Amino acid sequence: MAMREARAAAGIALVLACAGPVRATERLGIGRPATEAEIAAWNIDVDRDGRKLPPGHGSVAHGREVFETQCASCHGSRGEGGTGERLAGGQGTLASAKPLKTVGSFWPYAPTLFDYIRRAMPMNAPQSLSADDVYAVSGYVLYLNGLVPESAVLDAATLAAVRMPNRDGFVPDPRPDVRP
């Protein structure tokens, strides 16, 4: 029986090898091209310097409210972590034997926090927060890390101006094809 299965497998492999590659122009009859509106809905990336941040603004106080309802169940009420990652603390630990990589200790650019929250959070409903809510939650997380005052109101300009503690902690990529 094993010899028969081996011959059958060899025969199938030979047929597949002789068949050649499937032509790229063949249509399978499934799917459709994405519409411009569908592409635009996902084309929401934000550059590290804040380019492409949307209009809007959010206060730390409002961010606390949104965080409590949308984020605290996973990240803890003060960003201390739980089922989700820890978001606050860890400054000064990156060079230690047990580095704590949080928004405040590891992330190099504040606009990428906005980008991540907007694109992926809350986990059960990504892209469900308004731009104002994302600015507010970003502000609250930055406040928890001591990077903005409790009175802060963030928008595209003020968020891009936040200097993260680990901004200079990354080694530049010398490859010419990946330089900005």
C-alpha positions as CSV (number, residue, x, y, z in Angstrom):
1,M,0.0,0.0,0.0
2,A,2.8,2.4,0.9
3,M,4.5,1.9,-2.5
4,R,1.2,2.6,-4.3
5,E,0.8,5.9,-2.4
6,A,4.3,6.9,-3.1
7,R,3.9,6.3,-6.8
8,A,0.6,8.2,-6.8
9,A,2.3,11.1,-5.0
10,A,5.2,11.1,-7.5
11,G,2.7,11.0,-10.4
12,I,0.8,14.0,-9.0
13,A,4.0,15.9,-8.5
14,L,5.1,15.2,-12.1
15,V,1.7,16.4,-13.5
16,L,1.9,19.6,-11.4
17,A,5.5,20.2,-12.5
18,C,4.6,19.8,-16.1
19,A,1.4,21.9,-15.9
20,G,3.4,25.1,-15.5
21,P,2.4,28.2,-13.6
22,V,-1.3,29.2,-13.5
23,R,-1.8,32.2,-15.8
24,A,-2.2,35.4,-13.9
25,T,-4.9,36.5,-16.3
26,E,-7.2,33.6,-15.5
27,R,-10.1,34.8,-13.4
28,L,-11.5,32.7,-10.6
29,G,-14.8,34.4,-10.6
30,I,-14.6,35.5,-7.0
31,G,-14.0,38.9,-5.4
32,R,-14.1,42.3,-6.9
33,P,-11.9,45.3,-7.1
34,A,-12.1,47.6,-4.1
35,T,-14.0,50.9,-4.6
36,E,-12.3,54.2,-4.1
37,A,-14.4,54.8,-1.0
38,E,-13.3,51.4,0.5
39,I,-9.7,52.2,-0.2
40,A,-10.0,55.7,1.3
41,A,-11.6,54.3,4.5
42,W,-8.4,52.3,5.2
43,N,-6.0,54.9,3.8
44,I,-5.6,56.6,7.2
45,D,-2.0,56.2,8.1
46,V,-0.3,59.1,10.0
47,D,3.3,59.9,9.5
48,R,5.6,60.1,12.6
49,D,5.9,63.9,12.2
50,G,2.1,64.3,12.3
51,R,1.5,64.7,8.6
52,K,-1.9,63.4,7.7
53,L,-3.3,63.8,11.2
54,P,-7.0,64.6,10.7
55,P,-8.9,67.7,11.9
56,G,-10.2,67.5,15.4
57,H,-9.1,67.9,19.0
58,G,-9.4,66.2,22.4
59,S,-8.8,67.0,26.0
60,V,-7.1,64.8,28.6
61,A,-10.3,65.0,30.6
62,H,-12.4,63.6,27.8
63,G,-9.7,61.0,27.1
64,R,-10.1,59.7,30.6
65,E,-13.8,59.2,30.1
66,V,-13.3,57.4,26.7
67,F,-10.5,55.4,28.2
68,E,-12.6,54.2,31.1
69,T,-15.4,53.0,28.8
70,Q,-13.4,51.7,25.9
71,C,-9.8,50.8,27.1
72,A,-9.6,50.2,30.8
73,S,-11.1,46.7,30.7
74,C,-8.0,45.6,28.9
75,H,-5.3,48.2,29.8
76,G,-6.3,49.0,33.4
77,S,-7.8,52.3,34.5
78,R,-4.4,53.9,34.7
79,G,-2.7,52.1,31.8
80,E,-1.1,49.6,34.1
81,G,-2.0,46.7,31.9
82,G,-4.2,43.6,32.2
83,T,-5.3,41.4,29.4
84,G,-3.9,44.2,27.2
85,E,-0.4,45.7,27.2
86,R,0.8,48.1,29.8
87,L,0.7,51.6,28.5
88,A,2.2,53.8,31.2
89,G,5.5,53.8,33.2
90,G,8.7,52.2,32.4
91,Q,10.8,55.3,31.9
92,G,14.5,54.6,32.5
93,T,14.1,50.8,32.2
94,L,15.0,50.2,28.6
95,A,18.7,49.6,29.4
96,S,17.9,47.4,32.4
97,A,17.7,43.6,32.5
98,K,13.9,43.8,32.5
99,P,12.9,46.7,30.2
100,L,9.3,47.9,30.4
101,K,8.3,48.9,26.9
102,T,5.3,51.3,27.2
103,V,4.1,54.3,25.3
104,G,6.1,56.6,27.6
105,S,9.3,54.6,27.7
106,F,9.6,53.1,24.2
107,W,7.5,54.8,21.6
108,P,9.6,57.4,19.7
109,Y,6.8,59.6,18.2
110,A,3.4,60.7,19.6
111,P,1.6,60.8,16.2
112,T,2.1,57.0,15.9
113,L,0.1,56.6,19.1
114,F,-2.8,58.4,17.4
115,D,-2.3,56.2,14.3
116,Y,-2.4,53.0,16.3
117,I,-5.4,53.8,18.4
118,R,-7.3,55.1,15.4
119,R,-6.5,52.0,13.3
120,A,-6.7,49.2,15.8
121,M,-8.5,50.1,19.0
122,P,-10.6,49.2,20.7
123,M,-9.8,45.7,19.7
124,N,-13.4,44.6,19.4
125,A,-14.3,47.6,17.3
126,P,-11.3,49.1,15.4
127,Q,-11.8,52.4,13.7
128,S,-15.0,53.1,15.8
129,L,-13.6,56.1,17.7
130,S,-14.0,59.6,16.3
131,A,-10.9,61.7,15.6
132,D,-11.8,63.8,18.6
133,D,-12.0,60.7,20.8
134,V,-8.7,59.4,19.5
135,Y,-7.0,62.7,20.2
136,A,-8.5,62.6,23.7
137,V,-7.4,59.0,24.4
138,S,-3.9,59.8,23.0
139,G,-3.8,62.8,25.4
140,Y,-4.8,60.7,28.3
141,V,-2.2,58.0,27.6
142,L,0.5,60.7,27.2
143,Y,-0.8,62.3,30.5
144,L,-0.5,58.9,32.3
145,N,3.2,58.9,31.2
146,G,3.8,62.4,32.4
147,L,4.3,63.8,28.9
148,V,1.4,66.3,28.8
149,P,-0.3,68.2,31.6
150,E,-3.8,67.2,32.8
151,S,-5.1,70.5,31.2
152,A,-3.8,69.5,27.7
153,V,-6.0,69.6,24.6
154,L,-4.4,67.9,21.7
155,D,-4.9,68.4,18.0
156,A,-2.6,67.8,14.9
157,A,-0.2,70.6,15.9
158,T,0.1,69.9,19.6
159,L,0.3,66.2,19.3
160,A,3.1,66.4,16.7
161,A,4.9,68.8,19.1
162,V,5.1,66.2,21.9
163,R,8.7,65.1,22.3
164,M,8.8,61.5,23.4
165,P,11.5,60.4,25.8
166,N,12.8,57.6,23.5
167,R,12.8,59.7,20.3
168,D,16.5,59.3,19.9
169,G,16.7,55.8,21.2
170,F,16.4,54.1,17.8
171,V,19.3,53.4,15.4
172,P,18.7,54.9,11.9
173,D,18.2,52.5,9.1
174,P,21.1,53.1,6.7
175,R,19.5,51.4,3.7
176,P,18.9,54.0,1.0
177,D,15.7,52.4,-0.1
178,V,13.9,53.0,3.2
179,R,15.0,56.6,4.0
180,P,12.1,59.1,4.2
